[in-house]
Amino acid sequence: MAAKFDKYKKDIDRSSFVRYSDNYLNSLFGSNKVAPLWVADSDFIVMPQLVKAMKKVAKRGLYPYELKTPAIKQPLIDWFAKRHNIKLKMEGLQFTTSVLTGLAAAIDELTEKGDGILIQPPVYNAFKGLIEGVDRTIVNNPLSLKDGKYEIDFKDLEKKAADKKTKAMILCSPHNPVGRVWTKKELEKVADICIANNVLMLTDEIHCDIIYSHVKFTGMTEIYKGKSDHIIMFGSAGKSFGIPGLVDSFIYTPNEEYKNALQSRIMRFHLGKSNSFGIVAMKTVYKHGFKWLDKKISYLEATVSMIDEFLKKNLPDVKLIKPEGTYQVWLDFNKVVKNDEELGELLFKKAKVGIAPGKMYGPGGNGFARMNIASPQPMIMDALKAIEKAVKS
Ligand SMILES: Cc1ncc(COP(=O)(O)O)c(C=O)c1O
């Protein structure tokens, strides 16, 4: 099993991959000679059935405009029911090219200029651009770090949700980059606050499939059932199966009004185009991906343990915030550097490791960095050793 994910294909031109692009590496890390462990993208070769299915489409020689028929949607619905006990109704599903496309459309369509949108930093950096890009205002409900675990500050959330200008919340569930998989109790509290204050819930559940042992993912749409339908969920197989380049994602809402508004936006702006490979990928992974994904999660979990052991033994001042899900690990360097400038110097110049500086994720990110671990373990180990050498030099 391990060998499959340990494999790194050398004979591939990766120069156009965002993760490996010289332009990105130079602008983010000041050099293209760093180990690219930043963007949440995977080095793992996808599941064999998917390669087979892609070849079949390629051989077809026909790549027309295509529809998401019920036969395409059913495996997705079955996946969520079996894997997460989330019951999605076919009529509530819509499709866009990416989760960010869907979120951007929802914010622009369903809120007004100047409205406040809640987020929980340190959080996925693209949320900031989505909100500010359409002249909405970021309302931060910062997470608090207690005994190595991030928690929601409910008092602060309650206060900020009660502000009449606050109209929506983007919940990152599971949370990128801190790796929390919110408990049912936590989600219930968040839901109660948003519902009581008429704050629209935009739940980004793109990381919902990467959940580690002894942790259970709960879908926010299930929490809302019987309470309110002021919720829109966003998801995709992109992270779970390492296929963001096939650009396909879904939006789910039980609310007819939101559905119609989004449908109209999707039609007017042509945001719902499918691609022939994405369609088949969605059907294939959700039908046949159970065991493969379990193996990938086991591999990632072993990687987290490897990092934990390495740091405890060799770099006890660099703390791992142990993730409950996602393939990002959030590392606390505050004991080994004084500020972000020193952190950049240490990681990018000395260690030559391109991991995402925590300040990108907003308040609370200073002195931290996010490492993408969806790579063969030997690559992660090399990066750890380089960081150790840099810290000790
Ligand atoms: C929380 C979260 N949402 C959305 C995305 C981007 O998804 P997409 O490529 O489907 O827009 C990412 C990618 O890292 C993410 O971490």
Ligand as a Chemical Component Dictionary entry (heavy atoms), coordinates in Angstrom:
data_LIG
# 
_chem_comp.id                   LIG 
_chem_comp.type                 NON-POLYMER 
_chem_comp.pdbx_formal_charge   0 
_chem_comp.three_letter_code    LIG 
# 
loop_
_chem_comp_atom.comp_id 
_chem_comp_atom.atom_id 
_chem_comp_atom.alt_atom_id 
_chem_comp_atom.type_symbol 
_chem_comp_atom.charge 
_chem_comp_atom.model_Cartn_x 
_chem_comp_atom.model_Cartn_y 
_chem_comp_atom.model_Cartn_z 
_chem_comp_atom.pdbx_ordinal 
LIG C1 C1 C 0 -11.203 25.586 1.935  1  
LIG C2 C2 C 0 -10.967 25.628 0.463  2  
LIG N1 N1 N 0 -11.961 26.044 -0.343 3  
LIG C3 C3 C 0 -11.802 26.111 -1.680 4  
LIG C4 C4 C 0 -10.605 25.759 -2.258 5  
LIG C5 C5 C 0 -10.446 25.898 -3.746 6  
LIG O1 O1 O 0 -11.322 25.046 -4.391 7  
LIG P1 P1 P 0 -11.543 25.137 -5.947 8  
LIG O2 O2 O 0 -10.246 24.850 -6.598 9  
LIG O3 O3 O 0 -12.587 24.113 -6.235 10 
LIG O4 O4 O 0 -12.017 26.527 -6.213 11 
LIG C6 C6 C 0 -9.543  25.324 -1.457 12 
LIG C7 C7 C 0 -8.242  24.976 -2.050 13 
LIG O5 O5 O 0 -7.249  24.827 -1.409 14 
LIG C8 C8 C 0 -9.745  25.257 -0.057 15 
LIG O6 O6 O 0 -8.775  24.841 0.751  16 
# 
loop_
_chem_comp_bond.comp_id 
_chem_comp_bond.atom_id_1 
_chem_comp_bond.atom_id_2 
_chem_comp_bond.value_order 
_chem_comp_bond.pdbx_ordinal 
LIG C1 C2 SING 1  
LIG C2 N1 SING 2  
LIG C2 C8 DOUB 3  
LIG N1 C3 DOUB 4  
LIG C3 C4 SING 5  
LIG C4 C5 SING 6  
LIG C4 C6 DOUB 7  
LIG C5 O1 SING 8  
LIG O1 P1 SING 9  
LIG P1 O2 DOUB 10 
LIG P1 O3 SING 11 
LIG P1 O4 SING 12 
LIG C6 C7 SING 13 
LIG C6 C8 SING 14 
LIG C7 O5 DOUB 15 
LIG C8 O6 SING 16 
# 
